[in-house]
Amino acid sequence: MKTDVVIIGGGVIGTAIARELSRYRLDITLIEKEEDVAMGTSKGNSGIIHAGYDADFKTLKGQLNVKSNLQFDKLCRDLKIPFKRIGSLVVGFTKEDFNKLKDLKENGEKNGIKNLKIITDDELFKLEPNLNPQVKYALYAPAAGIISPYELTIALADNAVINGAKVLLETEVKDIRIENGQVCGVVTNLGLIETRVIINAAGLYADEMAKGVGENFKIKPLKGEYQLFDKQWGNLVNHILFPIPTKLSKGILVAPTVHNNLLIGPNSYQVEEKDDLATTKAGIKEVYEEAKKLIPHLPHQDLVASFAGLRADVEGGDDFIIEASKKIRGFINVAGIVSPGLSSAPAITEMVSDILKEVAQKIYPQLELNYKNNFTETLPAQPRFTDYVDKIEKWQEIIEKDSDYGEIICRCEKVSKGEIIRAIHRPVPAKSLDAIKRRTRAGMGRCQGGFCSPRVLRILSEELKISPLRITKKGPGSEVLKTMTKEMIKETGVKIKDEVRV
Ligand SMILES: Cc1cc2nc3c(=O)[nH]c(=O)nc-3n(C[C@H](O)[C@H](O)[C@H](O)COP(=O)(O)OP(=O)(O)OC[C@H]3O[C@@H](n4cnc5c(N)ncnc54)[C@H](O)[C@@H]3O)c2cc1C
């Protein structure tokens, strides 16, 4: 197989780059080792689109965050995903904290944010009535917002595919091929893919990819643990609440999610393994205790899930690495994309596109990066029952066209069969229970899939035309069923001896 550009990694950065480059007349191939996009850091984070007062104005983090923040309203409208610009408050208790808030405000203004404000007393408690009464000051940033990071990543990938990019899932880059100081291909588990440009957006593994071209930065994972409360608690706070940030992180926040759950976390500590996503007893305690300093009455009885994410922290570095390799032509690093990477994704893609133009001139002098005249910026709307609860007659019209929208499969999140079938046939298709969950929310509610998982499994099996025994939770090795009941065997006609995998 031959392609103009290979992008390694289907996180928010790789998929955003794929979408941006699909504006041009280029053959683009995104390679992702997992069974779906958004399986790395882009699924386990706070989902905040930061205002951009935190990072130093001299860094890429500071500049790209502010530049990107303004783009999210249009981007999310185009991609038909929810985004709420609810604003953030960094809160302080002491005079020393007040001085830190002043510094943050000054830094934010240097970064180009105009409407930052320090607020106190009545003004503050009017905005946040449930805030700890001992809080004295807050830096208010109306530009901050909340988003679902995996819904954004999936939508970016879908849009790239609609515009001609290829997304290869379950395909792992094992080696980089170089000839005369120039990239000439990637070796994957499925064979060689010839290319003269590689964009390294491999997240936690970007150092291992870069090693292939002689670069030697090192990524150390920094874990962050979270707790998520049931939907009825999203209204406990109106804004994203942060403590005073430290050198290591922005601190343990309390915020509603875009689907109105309440989220607390993350803590921050180094771990050895790049796949260590376990939550810990100590972490749960730390997150809960710290969050209580902001909102004293947390609904511990309504905790629905805890999870963790890993920051791709570059040893000894404190900024994104976005540059063409100085050693090998055709290799571009987009590495060390820690927070605010999600918030900076749109401006990162523009920067990568400019680097690619320079790189391409040296490699393919005949290649001009011309825009396609048929680039489609938007995705079609996905009907969701939860968007229609107040306009039930309109939902009735949808059911009349397709009766699958009239059958509710996930009771907690109110997801219909039609929504699940649609997710299975999206440009980047859902093939597992978790992939359905990320696209539709089926299984994300209070019972965490206890009721709907068997039903979703059956729909996946019918639509993909494969045995229920081959349906997985999250890709090969996570098959859900070990065997089937007599009733299932009769219904599906599966020969059990041939299919059982234990
Ligand atoms: C706890 C936490 C909280 C955060 N909160 C926020 C926030 O609120 N706001 C914000 O702006 N940012 C936040 N971030 C940062 C943000 O999540 C990241 O910047 C962003 O998700 C990075 O995306 P990525 O595409 O670089 O990496 P990833 O999402 O990890 O994607 C990399 C992909 O590459 C794939 N891959 C790796 N190696 C290979 C290979 N050899 N072959 C093929 N594929 C490969 C992986 O499977 C993965 O899917 C947070 C991060 C963490 C950990």
Ligand as a Chemical Component Dictionary entry (heavy atoms), coordinates in Angstrom:
data_LIG
# 
_chem_comp.id                   LIG 
_chem_comp.type                 NON-POLYMER 
_chem_comp.pdbx_formal_charge   0 
_chem_comp.three_letter_code    LIG 
# 
loop_
_chem_comp_atom.comp_id 
_chem_comp_atom.atom_id 
_chem_comp_atom.alt_atom_id 
_chem_comp_atom.type_symbol 
_chem_comp_atom.charge 
_chem_comp_atom.model_Cartn_x 
_chem_comp_atom.model_Cartn_y 
_chem_comp_atom.model_Cartn_z 
_chem_comp_atom.pdbx_ordinal 
LIG C1  C1  C 0 -5.875 13.269 33.482 1  
LIG C2  C2  C 0 -5.878 14.146 32.255 2  
LIG C3  C3  C 0 -6.696 15.269 32.182 3  
LIG C4  C4  C 0 -6.674 16.093 31.060 4  
LIG N1  N1  N 0 -7.563 17.116 30.970 5  
LIG C5  C5  C 0 -7.555 17.912 29.888 6  
LIG C6  C6  C 0 -8.493 18.966 29.750 7  
LIG O1  O1  O 0 -9.418 19.091 30.540 8  
LIG N2  N2  N 0 -8.367 19.799 28.693 9  
LIG C7  C7  C 0 -7.373 19.682 27.785 10 
LIG O2  O2  O 0 -7.275 20.517 26.904 11 
LIG N3  N3  N 0 -6.504 18.646 27.843 12 
LIG C8  C8  C 0 -6.586 17.757 28.862 13 
LIG N4  N4  N 0 -5.732 16.704 28.941 14 
LIG C9  C9  C 0 -4.781 16.491 27.839 15 
LIG C10 C10 C 0 -5.455 15.809 26.663 16 
LIG O3  O3  O 0 -6.215 14.703 27.098 17 
LIG C11 C11 C 0 -4.377 15.366 25.680 18 
LIG O4  O4  O 0 -3.639 16.507 25.313 19 
LIG C12 C12 C 0 -4.903 14.722 24.421 20 
LIG O5  O5  O 0 -5.892 13.763 24.691 21 
LIG C13 C13 C 0 -3.727 14.078 23.684 22 
LIG O6  O6  O 0 -4.214 13.463 22.537 23 
LIG P1  P1  P 0 -3.254 12.615 21.609 24 
LIG O7  O7  O 0 -4.002 12.373 20.364 25 
LIG O8  O8  O 0 -1.914 13.267 21.525 26 
LIG O9  O9  O 0 -2.980 11.259 22.419 27 
LIG P2  P2  P 0 -3.878 9.945  22.556 28 
LIG O10 O10 O 0 -5.286 10.242 22.752 29 
LIG O11 O11 O 0 -3.219 9.090  23.596 30 
LIG O12 O12 O 0 -3.735 9.250  21.135 31 
LIG C14 C14 C 0 -2.585 8.569  20.713 32 
LIG C15 C15 C 0 -3.031 7.340  19.972 33 
LIG O13 O13 O 0 -1.910 6.725  19.360 34 
LIG C16 C16 C 0 -2.133 5.328  19.348 35 
LIG N5  N5  N 0 -0.850 4.665  19.156 36 
LIG C17 C17 C 0 0.201  4.673  20.005 37 
LIG N6  N6  N 0 1.214  3.944  19.495 38 
LIG C18 C18 C 0 0.795  3.480  18.289 39 
LIG C19 C19 C 0 1.395  2.654  17.305 40 
LIG N7  N7  N 0 2.626  2.164  17.456 41 
LIG N8  N8  N 0 0.681  2.366  16.193 42 
LIG C20 C20 C 0 -0.571 2.842  16.032 43 
LIG N9  N9  N 0 -1.196 3.622  16.964 44 
LIG C21 C21 C 0 -0.515 3.931  18.066 45 
LIG C22 C22 C 0 -2.765 5.085  20.706 46 
LIG O14 O14 O 0 -3.466 3.861  20.753 47 
LIG C23 C23 C 0 -3.661 6.298  20.863 48 
LIG O15 O15 O 0 -4.978 6.053  20.438 49 
LIG C24 C24 C 0 -5.763 15.820 30.014 50 
LIG C25 C25 C 0 -4.967 14.682 30.081 51 
LIG C26 C26 C 0 -5.048 13.823 31.173 52 
LIG C27 C27 C 0 -4.263 12.570 31.197 53 
# 
loop_
_chem_comp_bond.comp_id 
_chem_comp_bond.atom_id_1 
_chem_comp_bond.atom_id_2 
_chem_comp_bond.value_order 
_chem_comp_bond.pdbx_ordinal 
LIG C1  C2  SING 1  
LIG C2  C3  SING 2  
LIG C2  C26 DOUB 3  
LIG C3  C4  DOUB 4  
LIG C4  N1  SING 5  
LIG C4  C24 SING 6  
LIG N1  C5  DOUB 7  
LIG C5  C6  SING 8  
LIG C5  C8  SING 9  
LIG C6  O1  DOUB 10 
LIG C6  N2  SING 11 
LIG N2  C7  SING 12 
LIG C7  O2  DOUB 13 
LIG C7  N3  SING 14 
LIG N3  C8  DOUB 15 
LIG C8  N4  SING 16 
LIG N4  C9  SING 17 
LIG N4  C24 SING 18 
LIG C9  C10 SING 19 
LIG C10 O3  SING 20 
LIG C10 C11 SING 21 
LIG C11 O4  SING 22 
LIG C11 C12 SING 23 
LIG C12 O5  SING 24 
LIG C12 C13 SING 25 
LIG C13 O6  SING 26 
LIG O6  P1  SING 27 
LIG P1  O7  DOUB 28 
LIG P1  O8  SING 29 
LIG P1  O9  SING 30 
LIG O9  P2  SING 31 
LIG P2  O10 DOUB 32 
LIG P2  O11 SING 33 
LIG P2  O12 SING 34 
LIG O12 C14 SING 35 
LIG C14 C15 SING 36 
LIG C15 O13 SING 37 
LIG C15 C23 SING 38 
LIG O13 C16 SING 39 
LIG C16 N5  SING 40 
LIG C16 C22 SING 41 
LIG N5  C17 SING 42 
LIG N5  C21 SING 43 
LIG C17 N6  DOUB 44 
LIG N6  C18 SING 45 
LIG C18 C19 SING 46 
LIG C18 C21 DOUB 47 
LIG C19 N7  SING 48 
LIG C19 N8  DOUB 49 
LIG N8  C20 SING 50 
LIG C20 N9  DOUB 51 
LIG N9  C21 SING 52 
LIG C22 O14 SING 53 
LIG C22 C23 SING 54 
LIG C23 O15 SING 55 
LIG C24 C25 DOUB 56 
LIG C25 C26 SING 57 
LIG C26 C27 SING 58 
# 
